[in-house]
Amino acid sequence: MFTALLFLSSPMSTSNQKLPEIKAKDLPSAVVPAEFLLSLATGPMLLGLLSGQAIFSWLQATGIASEELFRGYSLPVLHFPEVVKDD
């Protein structure tokens, strides 16, 4: 704890140096604006969400249909012959 207080109380060595100013005209300009890239990514994102919902509802309907198929009362009754044991 003491070292943290010592670090905070000591003057920084970079405060005495004059740092160069960076102006906006010196920064490299973006070739494609971020808003344009965001608008390009919105369509595929929405399409992916809608496709995911459609696949989910299809899987859910398929599961319900298969559950109905394998219920006992919808399957035919199989009559097995009685086996008589000879004593």
C-alpha positions as CSV (number, residue, x, y, z in Angstrom):
1,M,0.0,0.0,0.0
2,F,2.9,2.3,0.8
3,T,4.4,1.8,-2.6
4,A,1.1,2.7,-4.3
5,L,0.9,5.9,-2.4
6,L,4.6,6.7,-3.2
7,F,3.9,6.1,-6.8
8,L,0.9,8.4,-6.9
9,S,2.7,11.2,-5.0
10,S,5.8,11.2,-7.2
11,P,5.8,13.5,-10.2
12,M,5.7,11.9,-13.6
13,S,8.7,12.3,-15.8
14,T,6.7,12.8,-18.9
15,S,4.9,15.8,-17.6
16,N,8.0,17.9,-18.1
17,Q,8.4,16.9,-21.8
18,K,6.6,18.7,-24.6
19,L,4.6,16.1,-26.6
20,P,3.9,16.8,-30.2
21,E,0.3,17.6,-31.1
22,I,-1.4,15.3,-33.5
23,K,-3.9,17.1,-35.7
24,A,-6.9,15.5,-37.5
25,K,-5.4,16.2,-40.9
26,D,-2.3,14.1,-40.0
27,L,-4.4,11.0,-39.2
28,P,-5.0,8.5,-42.0
29,S,-8.5,8.8,-43.3
30,A,-10.7,5.7,-43.5
31,V,-11.1,4.4,-47.0
32,V,-14.7,3.1,-46.3
33,P,-16.7,4.9,-43.6
34,A,-17.9,2.8,-40.6
35,E,-21.5,3.6,-41.2
36,F,-21.3,2.2,-44.7
37,L,-19.8,-1.1,-43.4
38,L,-22.4,-1.3,-40.6
39,S,-25.2,-0.9,-43.2
40,L,-23.7,-3.6,-45.3
41,A,-23.6,-6.0,-42.3
42,T,-27.2,-5.3,-41.2
43,G,-28.8,-7.2,-44.0
44,P,-27.0,-10.5,-43.5
45,M,-27.4,-10.2,-39.8
46,L,-31.2,-9.9,-40.1
47,L,-31.3,-12.6,-42.6
48,G,-29.4,-14.9,-40.3
49,L,-31.8,-14.2,-37.4
50,L,-34.9,-14.8,-39.5
51,S,-33.3,-18.1,-40.9
52,G,-32.5,-19.2,-37.4
53,Q,-36.1,-18.6,-36.2
54,A,-37.5,-20.5,-39.2
55,I,-35.2,-23.4,-38.7
56,F,-36.1,-23.5,-35.0
57,S,-39.8,-23.5,-35.7
58,W,-39.4,-26.2,-38.3
59,L,-37.4,-28.4,-35.9
60,Q,-40.0,-27.9,-33.2
61,A,-42.9,-28.9,-35.6
62,T,-40.9,-31.9,-36.8
63,G,-40.4,-33.0,-33.2
64,I,-44.1,-32.6,-32.4
65,A,-45.0,-34.6,-35.5
66,S,-42.6,-37.4,-34.7
67,E,-44.0,-37.5,-31.1
68,E,-47.5,-38.0,-32.5
69,L,-46.2,-40.7,-34.9
70,F,-44.7,-42.8,-32.1
71,R,-47.6,-42.6,-29.7
72,G,-49.1,-46.0,-28.8
73,Y,-52.7,-45.4,-29.9
74,S,-51.8,-44.4,-33.4
75,L,-49.7,-47.5,-34.1
76,P,-51.5,-50.7,-35.3
77,V,-52.2,-53.4,-32.8
78,L,-50.2,-56.5,-33.5
79,H,-51.9,-59.8,-32.6
80,F,-49.4,-62.4,-31.4
81,P,-50.5,-66.0,-31.3
82,E,-50.7,-67.6,-27.9
83,V,-47.9,-69.9,-27.1
84,V,-49.1,-73.1,-25.3
85,K,-46.5,-74.9,-23.2
86,D,-46.6,-78.7,-23.1
87,D,-46.0,-80.1,-19.7
